[in-house]
Amino acid sequence: MVVAALGPNHQCRILTTQGPTPFEACAAPDRCNPASHGSYHFISFCVCGKVRRHSVNGDEIERSGWVEARPGERR
């Protein structure tokens, strides 16, 4: 099981990952990495309901933090 930190007292446990889907938009707008754009997009779902988006292009990977799911995003 994959575990990732979310705040000081929370550990996300990835339930499932959706993708790959075609690239749509920057996964982490606050630290956008254009080299990771143009190929694939994945969404990881935590058991708590948070999601983490990944943009992948070869060795370049851009990850968002754990955030609330957008309307329509389901695990």
N, CA, C, O and CB atoms as a CASP TS submission, in Angstrom:
PFRMAT TS
TARGET T0000
AUTHOR 0000-0000-0000
METHOD Language model
MODEL 1
PARENT N/A
ATOM      1  N   MET     1       0.838  -1.176   0.000  1.00  0.00           N
ATOM      2  CA  MET     1       0.000   0.000   0.000  1.00  0.00           C
ATOM      3  C   MET     1       0.889   1.247   0.000  1.00  0.00           C
ATOM      4  O   MET     1       1.856   1.326   0.757  1.00  0.00           O
ATOM      5  CB  MET     1      -0.957  -0.006   1.218  1.00  0.00           C
ATOM      6  N   VAL     2       0.557   2.209  -0.846  1.00  0.00           N
ATOM      7  CA  VAL     2       1.313   3.451  -0.948  1.00  0.00           C
ATOM      8  C   VAL     2       0.786   4.432   0.079  1.00  0.00           C
ATOM      9  O   VAL     2      -0.426   4.581   0.232  1.00  0.00           O
ATOM     10  CB  VAL     2       1.225   4.046  -2.374  1.00  0.00           C
ATOM     11  N   VAL     3       1.690   5.109   0.790  1.00  0.00           N
ATOM     12  CA  VAL     3       1.297   6.073   1.820  1.00  0.00           C
ATOM     13  C   VAL     3       1.969   7.404   1.526  1.00  0.00           C
ATOM     14  O   VAL     3       3.170   7.449   1.258  1.00  0.00           O
ATOM     15  CB  VAL     3       1.675   5.564   3.248  1.00  0.00           C
ATOM     16  N   ALA     4       1.198   8.495   1.574  1.00  0.00           N
ATOM     17  CA  ALA     4       1.740   9.830   1.334  1.00  0.00           C
ATOM     18  C   ALA     4       1.220  10.775   2.408  1.00  0.00           C
ATOM     19  O   ALA     4       0.079  10.646   2.851  1.00  0.00           O
ATOM     20  CB  ALA     4       1.362  10.343  -0.085  1.00  0.00           C
ATOM     21  N   ALA     5       2.047  11.723   2.826  1.00  0.00           N
ATOM     22  CA  ALA     5       1.675  12.644   3.900  1.00  0.00           C
ATOM     23  C   ALA     5       0.681  13.691   3.435  1.00  0.00           C
ATOM     24  O   ALA     5       0.794  14.199   2.319  1.00  0.00           O
ATOM     25  CB  ALA     5       2.907  13.324   4.455  1.00  0.00           C
ATOM     26  N   LEU     6      -0.289  14.020   4.271  1.00  0.00           N
ATOM     27  CA  LEU     6      -1.250  15.089   4.038  1.00  0.00           C
ATOM     28  C   LEU     6      -1.454  15.793   5.367  1.00  0.00           C
ATOM     29  O   LEU     6      -2.328  15.410   6.144  1.00  0.00           O
ATOM     30  CB  LEU     6      -2.610  14.544   3.456  1.00  0.00           C
ATOM     31  N   GLY     7      -0.674  16.797   5.630  1.00  0.00           N
ATOM     32  CA  GLY     7      -0.780  17.495   6.896  1.00  0.00           C
ATOM     33  C   GLY     7      -0.027  16.766   7.987  1.00  0.00           C
ATOM     34  O   GLY     7       0.491  15.672   7.764  1.00  0.00           O
ATOM     35  N   PRO     8       0.039  17.372   9.179  1.00  0.00           N
ATOM     36  CA  PRO     8       0.857  16.819  10.249  1.00  0.00           C
ATOM     37  C   PRO     8       0.344  15.511  10.849  1.00  0.00           C
ATOM     38  O   PRO     8       1.139  14.729  11.370  1.00  0.00           O
ATOM     39  CB  PRO     8       0.976  17.819  11.321  1.00  0.00           C
ATOM     40  N   ASN     9      -0.969  15.253  10.788  1.00  0.00           N
ATOM     41  CA  ASN     9      -1.513  14.064  11.458  1.00  0.00           C
ATOM     42  C   ASN     9      -2.272  13.142  10.513  1.00  0.00           C
ATOM     43  O   ASN     9      -3.057  12.312  10.972  1.00  0.00           O
ATOM     44  CB  ASN     9      -2.427  14.483  12.583  1.00  0.00           C
ATOM     45  N   HIS    10      -2.063  13.263   9.225  1.00  0.00           N
ATOM     46  CA  HIS    10      -2.839  12.483   8.271  1.00  0.00           C
ATOM     47  C   HIS    10      -1.932  11.752   7.297  1.00  0.00           C
ATOM     48  O   HIS    10      -0.941  12.309   6.826  1.00  0.00           O
ATOM     49  CB  HIS    10      -3.807  13.380   7.513  1.00  0.00           C
ATOM     50  N   GLN    11      -2.267  10.521   7.000  1.00  0.00           N
ATOM     51  CA  GLN    11      -1.545   9.741   5.996  1.00  0.00           C
ATOM     52  C   GLN    11      -2.544   9.289   4.942  1.00  0.00           C
ATOM     53  O   GLN    11      -3.510   8.597   5.264  1.00  0.00           O
ATOM     54  CB  GLN    11      -0.810   8.514   6.639  1.00  0.00           C
ATOM     55  N   CYS    12      -2.324   9.671   3.684  1.00  0.00           N
ATOM     56  CA  CYS    12      -3.210   9.213   2.610  1.00  0.00           C
ATOM     57  C   CYS    12      -2.820   7.798   2.225  1.00  0.00           C
ATOM     58  O   CYS    12      -1.639   7.462   2.139  1.00  0.00           O
ATOM     59  CB  CYS    12      -3.141  10.160   1.375  1.00  0.00           C
ATOM     60  N   ARG    13      -3.826   6.981   1.995  1.00  0.00           N
ATOM     61  CA  ARG    13      -3.622   5.619   1.515  1.00  0.00           C
ATOM     62  C   ARG    13      -4.318   5.513   0.172  1.00  0.00           C
ATOM     63  O   ARG    13      -5.541   5.615   0.083  1.00  0.00           O
ATOM     64  CB  ARG    13      -4.168   4.548   2.533  1.00  0.00           C
ATOM     65  N   ILE    14      -3.524   5.306  -0.878  1.00  0.00           N
ATOM     66  CA  ILE    14      -4.081   5.281  -2.219  1.00  0.00           C
ATOM     67  C   ILE    14      -4.966   4.054  -2.387  1.00  0.00           C
ATOM     68  O   ILE    14      -4.535   2.916  -2.206  1.00  0.00           O
ATOM     69  CB  ILE    14      -2.964   5.293  -3.276  1.00  0.00           C
ATOM     70  N   LEU    15      -6.204   4.323  -2.733  1.00  0.00           N
ATOM     71  CA  LEU    15      -7.192   3.278  -2.952  1.00  0.00           C
ATOM     72  C   LEU    15      -7.107   2.782  -4.393  1.00  0.00           C
ATOM     73  O   LEU    15      -7.104   1.577  -4.643  1.00  0.00           O
ATOM     74  CB  LEU    15      -8.614   3.792  -2.635  1.00  0.00           C
ATOM     75  N   THR    16      -7.038   3.715  -5.333  1.00  0.00           N
ATOM     76  CA  THR    16      -6.982   3.373  -6.750  1.00  0.00           C
ATOM     77  C   THR    16      -6.385   4.533  -7.529  1.00  0.00           C
ATOM     78  O   THR    16      -6.337   5.661  -7.038  1.00  0.00           O
ATOM     79  CB  THR    16      -8.385   3.019  -7.290  1.00  0.00           C
ATOM     80  N   THR    17      -5.935   4.257  -8.732  1.00  0.00           N
ATOM     81  CA  THR    17      -5.421   5.290  -9.632  1.00  0.00           C
ATOM     82  C   THR    17      -6.146   5.167 -10.960  1.00  0.00           C
ATOM     83  O   THR    17      -6.305   4.071 -11.498  1.00  0.00           O
ATOM     84  CB  THR    17      -3.874   5.165  -9.825  1.00  0.00           C
ATOM     85  N   GLN    18      -6.581   6.302 -11.476  1.00  0.00           N
ATOM     86  CA  GLN    18      -7.296   6.350 -12.741  1.00  0.00           C
ATOM     87  C   GLN    18      -6.364   6.888 -13.817  1.00  0.00           C
ATOM     88  O   GLN    18      -5.687   7.893 -13.598  1.00  0.00           O
ATOM     89  CB  GLN    18      -8.571   7.222 -12.627  1.00  0.00           C
ATOM     90  N   GLY    19      -6.319   6.248 -14.955  1.00  0.00           N
ATOM     91  CA  GLY    19      -5.487   6.728 -16.047  1.00  0.00           C
ATOM     92  C   GLY    19      -4.690   5.589 -16.627  1.00  0.00           C
ATOM     93  O   GLY    19      -4.813   4.462 -16.147  1.00  0.00           O
ATOM     94  N   PRO    20      -3.897   5.821 -17.612  1.00  0.00           N
ATOM     95  CA  PRO    20      -3.598   7.157 -18.136  1.00  0.00           C
ATOM     96  C   PRO    20      -4.707   7.691 -19.035  1.00  0.00           C
ATOM     97  O   PRO    20      -5.384   6.942 -19.740  1.00  0.00           O
ATOM     98  CB  PRO    20      -2.291   7.133 -18.905  1.00  0.00           C
ATOM     99  N   THR    21      -4.870   9.006 -18.987  1.00  0.00           N
ATOM    100  CA  THR    21      -5.752   9.711 -19.904  1.00  0.00           C
ATOM    101  C   THR    21      -4.900  10.760 -20.612  1.00  0.00           C
ATOM    102  O   THR    21      -3.821  11.095 -20.123  1.00  0.00           O
ATOM    103  CB  THR    21      -6.982  10.364 -19.153  1.00  0.00           C
ATOM    104  N   PRO    22      -5.354  11.289 -21.750  1.00  0.00           N
ATOM    105  CA  PRO    22      -4.573  12.326 -22.428  1.00  0.00           C
ATOM    106  C   PRO    22      -4.389  13.552 -21.535  1.00  0.00           C
ATOM    107  O   PRO    22      -5.259  13.871 -20.724  1.00  0.00           O
ATOM    108  CB  PRO    22      -5.252  12.731 -23.743  1.00  0.00           C
ATOM    109  N   PHE    23      -3.263  14.231 -21.687  1.00  0.00           N
ATOM    110  CA  PHE    23      -2.967  15.435 -20.907  1.00  0.00           C
ATOM    111  C   PHE    23      -4.070  16.460 -21.101  1.00  0.00           C
ATOM    112  O   PHE    23      -4.520  16.697 -22.222  1.00  0.00           O
ATOM    113  CB  PHE    23      -1.600  16.032 -21.310  1.00  0.00           C
ATOM    114  N   GLU    24      -4.511  17.076 -19.987  1.00  0.00           N
ATOM    115  CA  GLU    24      -5.566  18.084 -20.038  1.00  0.00           C
ATOM    116  C   GLU    24      -5.085  19.452 -19.585  1.00  0.00           C
ATOM    117  O   GLU    24      -5.292  20.451 -20.274  1.00  0.00           O
ATOM    118  CB  GLU    24      -6.732  17.653 -19.187  1.00  0.00           C
ATOM    119  N   ALA    25      -4.445  19.495 -18.430  1.00  0.00           N
ATOM    120  CA  ALA    25      -4.033  20.774 -17.849  1.00  0.00           C
ATOM    121  C   ALA    25      -2.943  20.519 -16.817  1.00  0.00           C
ATOM    122  O   ALA    25      -2.677  19.377 -16.440  1.00  0.00           O
ATOM    123  CB  ALA    25      -5.244  21.515 -17.203  1.00  0.00           C
ATOM    124  N   CYS    26      -2.324  21.588 -16.374  1.00  0.00           N
ATOM    125  CA  CYS    26      -1.287  21.515 -15.355  1.00  0.00           C
ATOM    126  C   CYS    26      -1.834  20.830 -14.095  1.00  0.00           C
ATOM    127  O   CYS    26      -2.896  21.205 -13.598  1.00  0.00           O
ATOM    128  CB  CYS    26      -0.756  22.931 -15.020  1.00  0.00           C
ATOM    129  N   ALA    27      -1.118  19.836 -13.584  1.00  0.00           N
ATOM    130  CA  ALA    27      -1.552  19.115 -12.379  1.00  0.00           C
ATOM    131  C   ALA    27      -1.326  19.945 -11.127  1.00  0.00           C
ATOM    132  O   ALA    27      -2.078  19.821 -10.161  1.00  0.00           O
ATOM    133  CB  ALA    27      -0.812  17.782 -12.255  1.00  0.00           C
ATOM    134  N   ALA    28      -0.309  20.784 -11.129  1.00  0.00           N
ATOM    135  CA  ALA    28       0.031  21.606  -9.959  1.00  0.00           C
ATOM    136  C   ALA    28       0.263  23.046 -10.417  1.00  0.00           C
ATOM    137  O   ALA    28       1.410  23.448 -10.611  1.00  0.00           O
ATOM    138  CB  ALA    28       1.300  21.046  -9.221  1.00  0.00           C
ATOM    139  N   PRO    29      -0.811  23.833 -10.596  1.00  0.00           N
ATOM    140  CA  PRO    29      -0.665  25.192 -11.120  1.00  0.00           C
ATOM    141  C   PRO    29       0.294  26.078 -10.332  1.00  0.00           C
ATOM    142  O   PRO    29       0.898  26.989 -10.898  1.00  0.00           O
ATOM    143  CB  PRO    29      -1.995  25.845 -11.159  1.00  0.00           C
ATOM    144  N   ASP    30       0.442  25.822  -9.039  1.00  0.00           N
ATOM    145  CA  ASP    30       1.327  26.645  -8.211  1.00  0.00           C
ATOM    146  C   ASP    30       2.807  26.365  -8.477  1.00  0.00           C
ATOM    147  O   ASP    30       3.657  27.186  -8.130  1.00  0.00           O
ATOM    148  CB  ASP    30       1.022  26.413  -6.744  1.00  0.00           C
ATOM    149  N   ARG    31       3.129  25.224  -9.084  1.00  0.00           N
ATOM    150  CA  ARG    31       4.520  24.900  -9.426  1.00  0.00           C
ATOM    151  C   ARG    31       4.560  24.143 -10.757  1.00  0.00           C
ATOM    152  O   ARG    31       5.122  23.052 -10.857  1.00  0.00           O
ATOM    153  CB  ARG    31       5.187  24.054  -8.295  1.00  0.00           C
ATOM    154  N   CYS    32       3.958  24.745 -11.758  1.00  0.00           N
ATOM    155  CA  CYS    32       3.792  24.152 -13.075  1.00  0.00           C
ATOM    156  C   CYS    32       5.140  23.776 -13.711  1.00  0.00           C
ATOM    157  O   CYS    32       6.075  24.576 -13.711  1.00  0.00           O
ATOM    158  CB  CYS    32       3.036  25.113 -13.981  1.00  0.00           C
ATOM    159  N   ASN    33       5.228  22.555 -14.252  1.00  0.00           N
ATOM    160  CA  ASN    33       6.430  22.066 -14.925  1.00  0.00           C
ATOM    161  C   ASN    33       6.080  21.770 -16.378  1.00  0.00           C
ATOM    162  O   ASN    33       5.610  20.672 -16.676  1.00  0.00           O
ATOM    163  CB  ASN    33       7.003  20.793 -14.214  1.00  0.00           C
ATOM    164  N   PRO    34       6.297  22.720 -17.298  1.00  0.00           N
ATOM    165  CA  PRO    34       5.916  22.523 -18.690  1.00  0.00           C
ATOM    166  C   PRO    34       6.542  21.284 -19.346  1.00  0.00           C
ATOM    167  O   PRO    34       5.977  20.747 -20.299  1.00  0.00           O
ATOM    168  CB  PRO    34       6.291  23.733 -19.474  1.00  0.00           C
ATOM    169  N   ALA    35       7.683  20.827 -18.857  1.00  0.00           N
ATOM    170  CA  ALA    35       8.327  19.639 -19.436  1.00  0.00           C
ATOM    171  C   ALA    35       7.494  18.378 -19.202  1.00  0.00           C
ATOM    172  O   ALA    35       7.652  17.400 -19.933  1.00  0.00           O
ATOM    173  CB  ALA    35       9.730  19.452 -18.842  1.00  0.00           C
ATOM    174  N   SER    36       6.614  18.379 -18.201  1.00  0.00           N
ATOM    175  CA  SER    36       5.791  17.199 -17.906  1.00  0.00           C
ATOM    176  C   SER    36       4.479  17.205 -18.691  1.00  0.00           C
ATOM    177  O   SER    36       3.697  16.259 -18.594  1.00  0.00           O
ATOM    178  CB  SER    36       5.495  17.127 -16.410  1.00  0.00           C
ATOM    179  N   HIS    37       4.235  18.253 -19.461  1.00  0.00           N
ATOM    180  CA  HIS    37       2.970  18.396 -20.169  1.00  0.00           C
ATOM    181  C   HIS    37       3.008  17.741 -21.534  1.00  0.00           C
ATOM    182  O   HIS    37       4.072  17.619 -22.142  1.00  0.00           O
ATOM    183  CB  HIS    37       2.616  19.854 -20.312  1.00  0.00           C
ATOM    184  N   GLY    38       1.849  17.317 -22.020  1.00  0.00           N
ATOM    185  CA  GLY    38       1.724  16.843 -23.386  1.00  0.00           C
ATOM    186  C   GLY    38       1.547  15.348 -23.551  1.00  0.00           C
ATOM    187  O   GLY    38       1.245  14.897 -24.656  1.00  0.00           O
ATOM    188  N   SER    39       1.719  14.567 -22.515  1.00  0.00           N
ATOM    189  CA  SER    39       1.611  13.128 -22.674  1.00  0.00           C
ATOM    190  C   SER    39       0.416  12.594 -21.891  1.00  0.00           C
ATOM    191  O   SER    39      -0.703  12.606 -22.404  1.00  0.00           O
ATOM    192  CB  SER    39       2.902  12.438 -22.219  1.00  0.00           C
ATOM    193  N   TYR    40       0.626  12.125 -20.659  1.00  0.00           N
ATOM    194  CA  TYR    40      -0.427  11.447 -19.910  1.00  0.00           C
ATOM    195  C   TYR    40      -0.756  12.136 -18.596  1.00  0.00           C
ATOM    196  O   TYR    40       0.034  12.903 -18.046  1.00  0.00           O
ATOM    197  CB  TYR    40      -0.026  10.027 -19.642  1.00  0.00           C
ATOM    198  N   HIS    41      -1.964  11.828 -18.113  1.00  0.00           N
ATOM    199  CA  HIS    41      -2.479  12.381 -16.866  1.00  0.00           C
ATOM    200  C   HIS    41      -3.061  11.226 -16.053  1.00  0.00           C
ATOM    201  O   HIS    41      -3.797  10.395 -16.584  1.00  0.00           O
ATOM    202  CB  HIS    41      -3.558  13.499 -17.131  1.00  0.00           C
ATOM    203  N   PHE    42      -2.730  11.179 -14.771  1.00  0.00           N
ATOM    204  CA  PHE    42      -3.252  10.159 -13.858  1.00  0.00           C
ATOM    205  C   PHE    42      -3.888  10.858 -12.675  1.00  0.00           C
ATOM    206  O   PHE    42      -3.505  11.977 -12.333  1.00  0.00           O
ATOM    207  CB  PHE    42      -2.130   9.181 -13.388  1.00  0.00           C
ATOM    208  N   ILE    43      -4.862  10.206 -12.043  1.00  0.00           N
ATOM    209  CA  ILE    43      -5.462  10.710 -10.810  1.00  0.00           C
ATOM    210  C   ILE    43      -5.428   9.585  -9.788  1.00  0.00           C
ATOM    211  O   ILE    43      -5.928   8.491 -10.050  1.00  0.00           O
ATOM    212  CB  ILE    43      -6.929  11.222 -11.045  1.00  0.00           C
ATOM    213  N   SER    44      -4.831   9.849  -8.606  1.00  0.00           N
ATOM    214  CA  SER    44      -4.820   8.884  -7.505  1.00  0.00           C
ATOM    215  C   SER    44      -5.899   9.276  -6.514  1.00  0.00           C
ATOM    216  O   SER    44      -6.072  10.455  -6.206  1.00  0.00           O
ATOM    217  CB  SER    44      -3.422   8.823  -6.812  1.00  0.00           C
ATOM    218  N   PHE    45      -6.628   8.275  -6.011  1.00  0.00           N
ATOM    219  CA  PHE    45      -7.727   8.501  -5.072  1.00  0.00           C
ATOM    220  C   PHE    45      -7.363   7.911  -3.718  1.00  0.00           C
ATOM    221  O   PHE    45      -6.955   6.753  -3.628  1.00  0.00           O
ATOM    222  CB  PHE    45      -9.049   7.882  -5.600  1.00  0.00           C
ATOM    223  N   CYS    46      -7.510   8.707  -2.666  1.00  0.00           N
ATOM    224  CA  CYS    46      -7.258   8.266  -1.294  1.00  0.00           C
ATOM    225  C   CYS    46      -8.551   7.722  -0.694  1.00  0.00           C
ATOM    226  O   CYS    46      -9.648   8.079  -1.124  1.00  0.00           O
ATOM    227  CB  CYS    46      -6.697   9.433  -0.427  1.00  0.00           C
ATOM    228  N   VAL    47      -8.409   6.867   0.289  1.00  0.00           N
ATOM    229  CA  VAL    47      -9.588   6.342   0.985  1.00  0.00           C
ATOM    230  C   VAL    47     -10.367   7.457   1.688  1.00  0.00           C
ATOM    231  O   VAL    47     -11.556   7.289   1.963  1.00  0.00           O
ATOM    232  CB  VAL    47      -9.169   5.275   2.005  1.00  0.00           C
ATOM    233  N   CYS    48      -9.727   8.585   1.984  1.00  0.00           N
ATOM    234  CA  CYS    48     -10.404   9.697   2.669  1.00  0.00           C
ATOM    235  C   CYS    48     -11.210  10.575   1.710  1.00  0.00           C
ATOM    236  O   CYS    48     -11.960  11.444   2.156  1.00  0.00           O
ATOM    237  CB  CYS    48      -9.379  10.553   3.401  1.00  0.00           C
ATOM    238  N   GLY    49     -11.062  10.357   0.380  1.00  0.00           N
ATOM    239  CA  GLY    49     -11.801  11.149  -0.594  1.00  0.00           C
ATOM    240  C   GLY    49     -10.965  12.196  -1.309  1.00  0.00           C
ATOM    241  O   GLY    49     -11.430  12.774  -2.291  1.00  0.00           O
ATOM    242  N   LYS    50      -9.746  12.463  -0.852  1.00  0.00           N
ATOM    243  CA  LYS    50      -8.864  13.420  -1.538  1.00  0.00           C
ATOM    244  C   LYS    50      -8.305  12.793  -2.812  1.00  0.00           C
ATOM    245  O   LYS    50      -8.292  11.571  -2.959  1.00  0.00           O
ATOM    246  CB  LYS    50      -7.705  13.870  -0.605  1.00  0.00           C
ATOM    247  N   VAL    51      -7.843  13.643  -3.732  1.00  0.00           N
ATOM    248  CA  VAL    51      -7.232  13.169  -4.971  1.00  0.00           C
ATOM    249  C   VAL    51      -5.879  13.843  -5.167  1.00  0.00           C
ATOM    250  O   VAL    51      -5.622  14.917  -4.623  1.00  0.00           O
ATOM    251  CB  VAL    51      -8.158  13.443  -6.183  1.00  0.00           C
ATOM    252  N   ARG    52      -5.019  13.198  -5.950  1.00  0.00           N
ATOM    253  CA  ARG    52      -3.726  13.763  -6.317  1.00  0.00           C
ATOM    254  C   ARG    52      -3.563  13.547  -7.811  1.00  0.00           C
ATOM    255  O   ARG    52      -3.675  12.424  -8.303  1.00  0.00           O
ATOM    256  CB  ARG    52      -2.542  13.109  -5.502  1.00  0.00           C
ATOM    257  N   ARG    53      -3.299  14.631  -8.530  1.00  0.00           N
ATOM    258  CA  ARG    53      -3.159  14.572  -9.983  1.00  0.00           C
ATOM    259  C   ARG    53      -1.689  14.498 -10.378  1.00  0.00           C
ATOM    260  O   ARG    53      -0.828  15.101  -9.738  1.00  0.00           O
ATOM    261  CB  ARG    53      -3.826  15.792 -10.639  1.00  0.00           C
ATOM    262  N   HIS    54      -1.419  13.750 -11.441  1.00  0.00           N
ATOM    263  CA  HIS    54      -0.054  13.574 -11.940  1.00  0.00           C
ATOM    264  C   HIS    54      -0.050  13.822 -13.442  1.00  0.00           C
ATOM    265  O   HIS    54      -0.880  13.264 -14.159  1.00  0.00           O
ATOM    266  CB  HIS    54       0.492  12.146 -11.608  1.00  0.00           C
ATOM    267  N   SER    55       0.871  14.651 -13.933  1.00  0.00           N
ATOM    268  CA  SER    55       1.123  14.796 -15.368  1.00  0.00           C
ATOM    269  C   SER    55       2.468  14.147 -15.630  1.00  0.00           C
ATOM    270  O   SER    55       3.444  14.442 -14.940  1.00  0.00           O
ATOM    271  CB  SER    55       1.103  16.314 -15.832  1.00  0.00           C
ATOM    272  N   VAL    56       2.531  13.259 -16.628  1.00  0.00           N
ATOM    273  CA  VAL    56       3.744  12.495 -16.894  1.00  0.00           C
ATOM    274  C   VAL    56       4.103  12.614 -18.365  1.00  0.00           C
ATOM    275  O   VAL    56       3.256  12.403 -19.233  1.00  0.00           O
ATOM    276  CB  VAL    56       3.566  11.013 -16.493  1.00  0.00           C
ATOM    277  N   ASN    57       5.348  12.949 -18.647  1.00  0.00           N
ATOM    278  CA  ASN    57       5.875  13.007 -20.001  1.00  0.00           C
ATOM    279  C   ASN    57       7.305  12.486 -19.939  1.00  0.00           C
ATOM    280  O   ASN    57       8.225  13.233 -19.604  1.00  0.00           O
ATOM    281  CB  ASN    57       5.810  14.469 -20.595  1.00  0.00           C
ATOM    282  N   GLY    58       7.499  11.206 -20.260  1.00  0.00           N
ATOM    283  CA  GLY    58       8.827  10.590 -20.151  1.00  0.00           C
ATOM    284  C   GLY    58       9.258  10.547 -18.699  1.00  0.00           C
ATOM    285  O   GLY    58       8.534  10.028 -17.849  1.00  0.00           O
ATOM    286  N   ASP    59      10.445  11.095 -18.404  1.00  0.00           N
ATOM    287  CA  ASP    59      10.965  11.123 -17.037  1.00  0.00           C
ATOM    288  C   ASP    59      10.443  12.306 -16.221  1.00  0.00           C
ATOM    289  O   ASP    59      10.665  12.375 -15.012  1.00  0.00           O
ATOM    290  CB  ASP    59      12.471  11.161 -17.069  1.00  0.00           C
ATOM    291  N   GLU    60       9.756  13.226 -16.877  1.00  0.00           N
ATOM    292  CA  GLU    60       9.249  14.415 -16.188  1.00  0.00           C
ATOM    293  C   GLU    60       7.886  14.125 -15.573  1.00  0.00           C
ATOM    294  O   GLU    60       6.965  13.689 -16.264  1.00  0.00           O
ATOM    295  CB  GLU    60       9.156  15.613 -17.158  1.00  0.00           C
ATOM    296  N   ILE    61       7.763  14.370 -14.264  1.00  0.00           N
ATOM    297  CA  ILE    61       6.516  14.127 -13.546  1.00  0.00           C
ATOM    298  C   ILE    61       6.158  15.362 -12.731  1.00  0.00           C
ATOM    299  O   ILE    61       7.000  15.924 -12.029  1.00  0.00           O
ATOM    300  CB  ILE    61       6.633  12.878 -12.629  1.00  0.00           C
ATOM    301  N   GLU    62       4.914  15.773 -12.832  1.00  0.00           N
ATOM    302  CA  GLU    62       4.389  16.895 -12.050  1.00  0.00           C
ATOM    303  C   GLU    62       3.256  16.354 -11.188  1.00  0.00           C
ATOM    304  O   GLU    62       2.321  15.745 -11.708  1.00  0.00           O
ATOM    305  CB  GLU    62       3.894  18.077 -12.977  1.00  0.00           C
ATOM    306  N   ARG    63       3.328  16.567  -9.883  1.00  0.00           N
ATOM    307  CA  ARG    63       2.313  16.065  -8.954  1.00  0.00           C
ATOM    308  C   ARG    63       1.679  17.219  -8.197  1.00  0.00           C
ATOM    309  O   ARG    63       2.354  18.146  -7.750  1.00  0.00           O
ATOM    310  CB  ARG    63       2.925  15.052  -7.967  1.00  0.00           C
ATOM    311  N   SER    64       0.369  17.135  -8.068  1.00  0.00           N
ATOM    312  CA  SER    64      -0.309  18.116  -7.217  1.00  0.00           C
ATOM    313  C   SER    64      -0.223  17.624  -5.782  1.00  0.00           C
ATOM    314  O   SER    64       0.223  16.505  -5.527  1.00  0.00           O
ATOM    315  CB  SER    64      -1.806  18.329  -7.656  1.00  0.00           C
ATOM    316  N   GLY    65      -0.644  18.446  -4.866  1.00  0.00           N
ATOM    317  CA  GLY    65      -0.808  17.980  -3.490  1.00  0.00           C
ATOM    318  C   GLY    65      -2.112  17.201  -3.402  1.00  0.00           C
ATOM    319  O   GLY    65      -2.824  17.075  -4.398  1.00  0.00           O
ATOM    320  N   TRP    66      -2.430  16.686  -2.240  1.00  0.00           N
ATOM    321  CA  TRP    66      -3.709  16.005  -2.036  1.00  0.00           C
ATOM    322  C   TRP    66      -4.771  17.070  -1.869  1.00  0.00           C
ATOM    323  O   TRP    66      -4.682  17.899  -0.964  1.00  0.00           O
ATOM    324  CB  TRP    66      -3.667  15.045  -0.795  1.00  0.00           C
ATOM    325  N   VAL    67      -5.784  17.058  -2.738  1.00  0.00           N
ATOM    326  CA  VAL    67      -6.813  18.098  -2.763  1.00  0.00           C
ATOM    327  C   VAL    67      -8.200  17.464  -2.854  1.00  0.00           C
ATOM    328  O   VAL    67      -8.335  16.261  -3.080  1.00  0.00           O
ATOM    329  CB  VAL    67      -6.583  19.067  -3.949  1.00  0.00           C
ATOM    330  N   GLU    68      -9.217  18.288  -2.677  1.00  0.00           N
ATOM    331  CA  GLU    68     -10.599  17.826  -2.825  1.00  0.00           C
ATOM    332  C   GLU    68     -10.842  17.430  -4.280  1.00  0.00           C
ATOM    333  O   GLU    68     -10.308  18.053  -5.197  1.00  0.00           O
ATOM    334  CB  GLU    68     -11.611  18.927  -2.376  1.00  0.00           C
ATOM    335  N   ALA    69     -11.646  16.394  -4.481  1.00  0.00           N
ATOM    336  CA  ALA    69     -11.999  15.956  -5.823  1.00  0.00           C
ATOM    337  C   ALA    69     -12.874  17.005  -6.509  1.00  0.00           C
ATOM    338  O   ALA    69     -13.673  17.681  -5.861  1.00  0.00           O
ATOM    339  CB  ALA    69     -12.721  14.596  -5.777  1.00  0.00           C
ATOM    340  N   ARG    70     -12.713  17.128  -7.821  1.00  0.00           N
ATOM    341  CA  ARG    70     -13.566  18.019  -8.610  1.00  0.00           C
ATOM    342  C   ARG    70     -14.910  17.328  -8.841  1.00  0.00           C
ATOM    343  O   ARG    70     -14.994  16.102  -8.773  1.00  0.00           O
ATOM    344  CB  ARG    70     -12.885  18.396  -9.973  1.00  0.00           C
ATOM    345  N   PRO    71     -15.957  18.102  -9.114  1.00  0.00           N
ATOM    346  CA  PRO    71     -17.241  17.474  -9.425  1.00  0.00           C
ATOM    347  C   PRO    71     -17.092  16.493 -10.596  1.00  0.00           C
ATOM    348  O   PRO    71     -16.509  16.829 -11.626  1.00  0.00           O
ATOM    349  CB  PRO    71     -18.301  18.551  -9.757  1.00  0.00           C
ATOM    350  N   GLY    72     -17.616  15.305 -10.428  1.00  0.00           N
ATOM    351  CA  GLY    72     -17.524  14.304 -11.478  1.00  0.00           C
ATOM    352  C   GLY    72     -16.353  13.359 -11.359  1.00  0.00           C
ATOM    353  O   GLY    72     -16.342  12.323 -12.023  1.00  0.00           O
ATOM    354  N   GLU    73     -15.363  13.675 -10.536  1.00  0.00           N
ATOM    355  CA  GLU    73     -14.228  12.759 -10.327  1.00  0.00           C
ATOM    356  C   GLU    73     -14.628  11.691  -9.319  1.00  0.00           C
ATOM    357  O   GLU    73     -15.008  11.994  -8.188  1.00  0.00           O
ATOM    358  CB  GLU    73     -12.960  13.532  -9.833  1.00  0.00           C
ATOM    359  N   ARG    74     -14.537  10.457  -9.740  1.00  0.00           N
ATOM    360  CA  ARG    74     -14.910   9.346  -8.857  1.00  0.00           C
ATOM    361  C   ARG    74     -13.826   8.304  -8.869  1.00  0.00           C
ATOM    362  O   ARG    74     -13.079   8.178  -9.839  1.00  0.00           O
ATOM    363  CB  ARG    74     -16.253   8.723  -9.276  1.00  0.00           C
ATOM    364  N   ARG    75     -13.742   7.558  -7.792  1.00  0.00           N
ATOM    365  CA  ARG    75     -12.770   6.482  -7.745  1.00  0.00           C
ATOM    366  C   ARG    75     -13.355   5.212  -8.267  1.00  0.00           C
ATOM    367  O   ARG    75     -12.674   4.188  -8.304  1.00  0.00           O
ATOM    368  CB  ARG    75     -12.263   6.277  -6.349  1.00  0.00           C
TER
END
